């Protein structure tokens, strides 16, 4: 004849199941924390490696700064010369336009209406103004082209490598910080789960003690 299963008061049974559920929650919280710590440690190592690469890339970049500065110095020298020429042509063009405006005002006067020399003079100044405008456009285009070329030449492979290393470190740092935050949350969850388990265990033990006394 099989032994009958011992029955406990309903309150004690409920308290036991609540204690067991709280224990399982505590175990899960501990497992989550353990995994979060492992993930954070791995990402911390990745962050350190990314920082080492960034420091190395920075040191190499600083070595080529002189080369970059020389490229830009040559461009600035050309730019200053070009701007001086552009300003001189603009002044000359402004004078031509004033002369043309003055001649056009006098064009319909009796003394100049049929004067071939007057028309020739006006046409020459108009041609000169167009030539100056074309020259001005060419000089401005040359300046923009040289600036673009200097910017390309200054973007050295070492500087590109530094920018890439900087971005890689930024991402590694962000991932590690996010993992650290997650670890803190899981640590808080373990603390909360432990408090809850201790509470449920105390309630269960109190009921057991009460039953034993009675």
Buried (B, 14 or more C-beta within 10 A) or exposed (E): EEEEEEEBEEEBEBBBEBBBEBBEBBEEBBEBBEEBBEBBEEBBEBBEEBBEBBEEBBEBBEEBEEEBEEBBEEBEEBBEEBEEBBEEBEEBBEBBBEBBEEBEEEEEEEEBEEBEEBBEBBEEBBEBBEEBBEBBEEBBEBBEEBBEEBEEBBEBEBBEBBEEBBEBBEEBBEBBEEBBEBBEEBBEBBEEBBEBBEEBBEBBEEBBEEEEEE
